[in-house]
Structure formats: structure tokens, C-alpha cells
């Protein structure tokens, strides 16, 4: 038995990180090494995120509008010098909002409100 939190950590959190990394790389022109330091992950992870080589399922979850908006805010905050741990702690609030609005549910995180 897996909890919804386990599924979120496996699928949604990497998607959120990927969106942030892509925003920092594409929109702010930061180097992968800078992004990895800001986000507290390895440069290799950032490379996978920006080249779309990590997690084939990411393309499915990155369509969630709330994730896109929150990733955009997080990228801006990182560029403005806010700490990564503070931003990371707020991910629980994002998850709660997604669950409360039935955007995601358990059992392999069925996305319920996106058009595909």
C-alpha cells in the first residue's frame, strides 16, 4: 500500500523541480551549475531536467496549471536570493491544494481535471 504522499514524492515533486529548473535555465539564462546550487541538487539532475531525459511521466504532470504557476514563483524567488529550503517547505501547501481541488488523487496519481 502506498500513500498519496509517496506517489507525490515520486511523480509530482520531480515535476515541480523540473519546471523550476527549466524556468531558471530558459527564462533567466542561468547555468546548470548555478541552478544546482540554488536548488540543492546535483548538476546532473538539472541536466536531466532541462533536456527532458528524466521521468517520461513528467510531461504528463507538468500540464498542471498550479504547478506551473508555483514553479514560476519559486524560480523568481530563487533568482531574488530566497533560500531553497524555505521554498521547498511550501511544496506541502501546493500538494494540499492539488489534493483539495481533486487535481491529483492516490493510486498512481490520477490527474482528474486536465484535458489530454
Secondary structure as a PSIPRED ss2 file (coil, helix, strand):
# PSIPRED VFORMAT (PSIPRED V4.0)

   1 X C   1.000  0.000  0.000
   2 X C   1.000  0.000  0.000
   3 X C   1.000  0.000  0.000
   4 X H   0.000  1.000  0.000
   5 X H   0.000  1.000  0.000
   6 X H   0.000  1.000  0.000
   7 X H   0.000  1.000  0.000
   8 X H   0.000  1.000  0.000
   9 X H   0.000  1.000  0.000
  10 X H   0.000  1.000  0.000
  11 X H   0.000  1.000  0.000
  12 X H   0.000  1.000  0.000
  13 X H   0.000  1.000  0.000
  14 X H   0.000  1.000  0.000
  15 X H   0.000  1.000  0.000
  16 X H   0.000  1.000  0.000
  17 X H   0.000  1.000  0.000
  18 X H   0.000  1.000  0.000
  19 X H   0.000  1.000  0.000
  20 X H   0.000  1.000  0.000
  21 X H   0.000  1.000  0.000
  22 X H   0.000  1.000  0.000
  23 X H   0.000  1.000  0.000
  24 X H   0.000  1.000  0.000
  25 X H   0.000  1.000  0.000
  26 X H   0.000  1.000  0.000
  27 X C   1.000  0.000  0.000
  28 X C   1.000  0.000  0.000
  29 X C   1.000  0.000  0.000
  30 X C   1.000  0.000  0.000
  31 X C   1.000  0.000  0.000
  32 X H   0.000  1.000  0.000
  33 X H   0.000  1.000  0.000
  34 X H   0.000  1.000  0.000
  35 X H   0.000  1.000  0.000
  36 X H   0.000  1.000  0.000
  37 X H   0.000  1.000  0.000
  38 X H   0.000  1.000  0.000
  39 X H   0.000  1.000  0.000
  40 X C   1.000  0.000  0.000
  41 X C   1.000  0.000  0.000
  42 X C   1.000  0.000  0.000
  43 X H   0.000  1.000  0.000
  44 X H   0.000  1.000  0.000
  45 X H   0.000  1.000  0.000
  46 X H   0.000  1.000  0.000
  47 X H   0.000  1.000  0.000
  48 X H   0.000  1.000  0.000
  49 X H   0.000  1.000  0.000
  50 X H   0.000  1.000  0.000
  51 X C   1.000  0.000  0.000
  52 X C   1.000  0.000  0.000
  53 X C   1.000  0.000  0.000
  54 X C   1.000  0.000  0.000
  55 X C   1.000  0.000  0.000
  56 X C   1.000  0.000  0.000
  57 X C   1.000  0.000  0.000
  58 X H   0.000  1.000  0.000
  59 X H   0.000  1.000  0.000
  60 X H   0.000  1.000  0.000
  61 X H   0.000  1.000  0.000
  62 X C   1.000  0.000  0.000
  63 X C   1.000  0.000  0.000
  64 X C   1.000  0.000  0.000
  65 X H   0.000  1.000  0.000
  66 X H   0.000  1.000  0.000
  67 X H   0.000  1.000  0.000
  68 X H   0.000  1.000  0.000
  69 X H   0.000  1.000  0.000
  70 X H   0.000  1.000  0.000
  71 X H   0.000  1.000  0.000
  72 X H   0.000  1.000  0.000
  73 X H   0.000  1.000  0.000
  74 X H   0.000  1.000  0.000
  75 X H   0.000  1.000  0.000
  76 X H   0.000  1.000  0.000
  77 X H   0.000  1.000  0.000
  78 X H   0.000  1.000  0.000
  79 X H   0.000  1.000  0.000
  80 X C   1.000  0.000  0.000
  81 X C   1.000  0.000  0.000
  82 X C   1.000  0.000  0.000
  83 X C   1.000  0.000  0.000
  84 X H   0.000  1.000  0.000
  85 X H   0.000  1.000  0.000
  86 X H   0.000  1.000  0.000
  87 X H   0.000  1.000  0.000
  88 X H   0.000  1.000  0.000
  89 X H   0.000  1.000  0.000
  90 X C   1.000  0.000  0.000
  91 X H   0.000  1.000  0.000
  92 X H   0.000  1.000  0.000
  93 X H   0.000  1.000  0.000
  94 X H   0.000  1.000  0.000
  95 X H   0.000  1.000  0.000
  96 X H   0.000  1.000  0.000
  97 X H   0.000  1.000  0.000
  98 X H   0.000  1.000  0.000
  99 X H   0.000  1.000  0.000
 100 X H   0.000  1.000  0.000
 101 X C   1.000  0.000  0.000
 102 X C   1.000  0.000  0.000
 103 X C   1.000  0.000  0.000
 104 X E   0.000  0.000  1.000
 105 X C   1.000  0.000  0.000
 106 X C   1.000  0.000  0.000
 107 X C   1.000  0.000  0.000
 108 X C   1.000  0.000  0.000
 109 X C   1.000  0.000  0.000
 110 X C   1.000  0.000  0.000
 111 X E   0.000  0.000  1.000
 112 X C   1.000  0.000  0.000
 113 X C   1.000  0.000  0.000
 114 X C   1.000  0.000  0.000
 115 X C   1.000  0.000  0.000
 116 X C   1.000  0.000  0.000
